[in-house]
Amino acid sequence: MSDGNVADAIPASLPLRNDLVGEVPYGAPQLNVPVCLNVNENPYSPAPEVIDAIVERVRVAAKGLNRYPDREHMELRGKLADYLRAESHAELTPEQLWAANGSNEIMLQLFQAFGGPGRTALGFAPTYSMYPEYARDTFTTWDTVARNDDFSLNMETALAAIHTVKPAIVLITSPNNPTGTPLSHDEARQILDACAEVSVEGADPSAHPVVVIDEAYVEFRNPGVDSVAPLIAQYDHLAVSRTLSKAFAYAGARVGYLAANKAIIDSVRIVRMPYHLSALTQAAALAALEHADVQLAQVSHLRDVRNDTATWLATQTYKGQALKVAESQSNFLLFGGIFDDREAIFKGLLDRGILIRVVGPDGWLRVCMGTDEEMAAFRTGLGEVLREVESR
């Protein structure tokens, strides 16, 4: 059943919230195709030793499934602090970490804690298409500032908007989804400093905006591009969201986490559901973190694949014009920029068993990095589709 059919099937006799009438469930297409490159997954399965560790951890946890799990998941928070210390040189205590069922739940908890009626969240478009839904679901106003043509932040308009809107949440994705654009430390500091000077509309006069930086794809950044996590030591109003879904090849495990000042973590703890993180999820997450090096072994290769694919895409043409490729620090590429019928390109690839994503501004498409065989199929398929367009 399609999302559209789901919405159409809800009868008027049900008292669905007025603002949800006509809405459909969020989600990229899930199709049974040979090459799936549309949801930014790591294409490589966990290594055998990681699978063995998961099985053993879950086996031990299963003995206690008649009891509720540790609702504060302190062992996991400690391991997350250890990982961020090694990966991003961020010195954090377990009390400054929090985990949930994917970074989607982390984001929803942040909106529940700091958003709400009369509050505004400010983002920078184009960006992750779920953010407006978090706002909708928490009755938070969603406002955006347009990025530059190269998808970098326009700092002048960004800072002006912060002072004008007085948001409760300023939300920035780095690397940005769907463009792959990173946020520099200088830009982050400017945003953080501006928010430290601004009050929040609808809150206590002493309150300042919480700056949420979503680093779901940060492990794919090039060497020398830093995480903002170490800045937490200097900015009490900074919250950094991360996930194990992408670089850790753990999309099916649904584990996201938040790094922030303890007061922000405690605010999120107020709105969390009781025992929200199951014992089995905690066990699987601990197994992944105990084998972080193994889990991240393919990241460097996927980074090289991204760079090689970007170079190749820039040599391709559409109706006599070279394709544009957004500079990316992630495991995906936004490309095209000149497609006057991107749905036709998408369908041409799908007809060949290759699924990518129609997302972002008009004229663009997004492809995530797959295995070498999958990327070879993508190049062959896209080349064929583009040649068909040229021959018409």
HELIX and SHEET records of a PDB file:
HELIX    1   1 ASP A    3  ASP A    8  1                                   6    
HELIX    2   2 ASN A   18  LEU A   20  5                                   3    
HELIX    3   3 PRO A   48  ALA A   62  1                                  15    
HELIX    4   4 MET A   74  SER A   88  1                                  15    
HELIX    5   5 PRO A   94  GLN A   96  5                                   3    
HELIX    6   6 GLY A  102  PHE A  114  1                                  13    
HELIX    7   7 TYR A  131  ASP A  137  1                                   7    
HELIX    8   8 MET A  155  VAL A  165  1                                  11    
HELIX    9   9 HIS A  185  ALA A  196  1                                  12    
HELIX   10  10 VAL A  218  PHE A  220  5                                   3    
HELIX   11  11 ALA A  229  ALA A  233  5                                   5    
HELIX   12  12 LYS A  262  VAL A  271  1                                  10    
HELIX   13  13 ALA A  279  GLU A  290  1                                  12    
HELIX   14  14 ALA A  292  GLN A  295  1                                   4    
HELIX   15  15 VAL A  299  LEU A  313  1                                  15    
HELIX   16  16 ARG A  342  LEU A  350  1                                   9    
HELIX   17  17 ASP A  372  SER A  391  1                                  20    
SHEET    1   A 2 VAL A  35  CYS A  36  0                                        
SHEET    2   A 2 ILE A 354  LEU A 355  1                                        
SHEET    1   B 7 LEU A  97  ALA A 100  0                                        
SHEET    2   B 7 GLY A 256  ALA A 260 -1                                        
SHEET    3   B 7 LEU A 238  THR A 243 -1                                        
SHEET    4   B 7 VAL A 210  ASP A 214  1                                        
SHEET    5   B 7 ILE A 169  THR A 173  1                                        
SHEET    6   B 7 THR A 120  ALA A 125  1                                        
SHEET    7   B 7 THR A 141  ALA A 146  1                                        
SHEET    1   C 2 THR A 317  TYR A 318  0                                        
SHEET    2   C 2 GLN A 321  ALA A 322 -1                                        
SHEET    1   D 3 LYS A 324  VAL A 325  0                                        
SHEET    2   D 3 PHE A 332  GLY A 336 -1                                        
SHEET    3   D 3 TRP A 364  CYS A 368 -1                                        
END                                                                             
